Amino acid sequence: MTWRRGSGHATSRGDGRRNWLEWVHVRRRAPGTDVPALLREIAALKNEVRALTRLARTDPLTGLANRRGWDEQLERELARARRSGAAVSVALLDFDNFKAFNDAHGHQAGDRLLIAAAAAWQGQLRAVDVLCRWGGDEFAVLLPDCSEREIQEIIARISQSTPSLQSCAAGVAAWDGNETAHDLLRRADTQLLEQKRAETYRRLDPEPRHDPRPS
């Protein structure tokens, strides 16, 4: 339903579209109306709406899909997989020491790192893959029709291409054919947290050196 300006009651979307078409028809019949100019105006408005729609789904810093754009693409890919039986996997990526990098170099340097990482990681993906800025220093990757071996190779390439001598952790989950997008991402997030805990443990408790055996 939509509200008709100047009235106290709602109209249906069909009524709104009919009113708009009637307005166009009246404009076309009015003496002196420039029909080509009117059509150009309508086309310009449509282009503006499309541009605003893209902006609403794009992260302004990196130019990648944002959380809204990611959610829509993931749901479409899962719907396609339900019909075709194709494989779908997701990966969540998180810098290991982004806060320390920000504290040492400043937030502008942190932003430049995010931009550089987005470009570097995008270059390691296939054309069908989708890289998104999940939030903060966390990113998500949608990997359709991807085998386990291919996933590991992609994650390895991403890790090796991380710029500014930084490193990242990754959590990966393959869709089980039934779970929701939320549950799929939760499994990937759980694996990501486990990897980050393991990395923290390795830094705090490195493997002890064994003294040589006495002769």
N, C-alpha and C positions, 0 to 999 in steps of 0.2 A: 504494500500500500504506500501511496505518497500523498503528501498534503498539498492541496491546491492553494496557492498564495491568495490571500484575501478572503478565504472562506474558512469556516469552522469545521469542515469535515474532510475526510480522507477520500482520495480517489484511487482506483486500481492502477497498476502499471499499464494495463491495456488502455485505460482512459487517458493516461498521460501521453502515451504514444499517439493516440488518435488526436488529441488536442494539438500536439506538436505538428502532426501531418496536416491538420486543418490550417494551422498558422502558416506553414510553408505554402499550402494551396492558395491562401488568401494573398500572401506576398507575391506569388507568381501571377495572380489575376490583377493585382493592383496596378493602376496606370503608372508607367515609368519605372517599374521594378526591373532591376538588372538581374535577370535569372542567372547568368554565368557567374556574376559576383556572389550571388547567394549560395550557389553550389560550391564555389571556392571557399566561402566562409565555413560552410558545413564540413568540407574536407579538412580545413585547418583545425576545426574543433575536434574532429575525430583523431587527427594526428596528435593533438595536444593530450587527449585522453589516453592514447596509447603510450605516449612518452611518460605521463604521470604514473601509469600502471607499471612501466618498467622501473621507474625510480622507487616505487613503493616496494619493489622486490630486489633491490640492489643495495649492497653495502657501500656507502659513500666514500669510505677510505680506500678500500681495495678494488672496488669495481666488481667484486664477486657477488653471487647470489647472497641475500641475507637470510635470516631465519624464516621469514614468510615465504620467500621464493623457494628455499630448500624444502619446507614442509609440503608445498604444492607439488614439487617435482618428485619427492619421495612417494607421496600418495599415488601419483600417476604411474610411477614405475612399479609399485607394488600391485596396483590394479592390473597392469599389463602382465606382470608375472603370474598373477592368479589365473589369467586367461590362457597364457601360453606355457606355464610351467617353467619359465626361465629362472635362472639364478639371479639373486640380488644380494649384494653385500654393502655394508656401510663401514666407514672408518672414522674415528674421531682422533684428531691430532691436537697436541698441546705442547707448547714450548716447555722445556725443562726448567729454565731459569729466567723467565721473562721479567719477573719483578726485579730481580737483581740487575738485569740489563737496564731496565728503566731507571732504577735508582742510581746506577753508575753513569749513565749516559744522557738521561733526561727523556721526557715523554715524546718529544719530537723525534728523537732517534728511535724510540720504541715504535712510533708510527711508521717510520721509514723501514724498520725491520719487518713489520707486518706486511707492508706493501711489497717489499722485495721477496719475502717468503711466499706470498700469494702468487707472484709472477713465476718464481722458480718452481713451486709445486705444480702449478697449472701446466707448466711445460713437461712434466713427467707423466701426465695423465693421457689417456686415450680420448678421442673426440667425443665418445659417448658418456664419459665420466663427468660428474658435476662436483666442483669444489665450491664450498660455501664458507663464509665466515660465520661460525656458530655464535660467537660472542667473545669479546675480550681478545685473548690470545689463543682461543680455541677455534679449530676449523673442523669441517666435516666433509667427507668424500662419499659420493654415491657411485657404486661400482656395479653396473648391470652386466649380466652375462659374463661373469668373471670367475675363472677357476681359482682354486686355493693357491696354486702355484703362481698364477698371474697376480693375485692380490699381494702375496709376499714380495714379489719382484717390484710391484708399484710402491709398496711401503718402503722398501729398501732404497729405491731411487729417490723418493721424497726425503727420507732421512739424510741421504748423502748430499742432497742439493740444498739443505737448509743453510741460509746465508749467515754471514757475520760470525762464523765459528760457533754458531748455536746448535743445539740439538733438540729433538722433539720426541715425545712418546706417542704411541699409537695404540688404539684399541679397536679391534675389528670384530664384526659379527656378521654371519651369513643368515639370511632370512630362512626360517624353518618351514615356510609355506603356509603358515596359519596365523602367526603372531601379528599384532598391530605394529604400526610404525613406532609407537611409543615404547613397546616392549623390545623391539629390535634395537633401538637406540640406547635403551637402558642396559642391554647386554654389552654393547660396545663401550659404553661409559664405564661399566664395571671392570672390563678388561683394561681400559685406559688407567683407571685408578690403581689397579693391581700392578701394572707396569711401572707407574710412577712411584709406588711404595717400594717396589723391588729396587729401583734405581736409587732411591734415597737410602735404602738399607746398604746397598753396595758402597755408597759414598761414605756413610758413617761407620761401616764395619767392613773395611776391605779385607780381602783374603789374607790371613796371616802368613808371614814368611816362615818357612821351616828351617831351623838351624841345621847345618850339615851334621851328619852323624860323626861322632868322635872316631878317630882312627884307632 
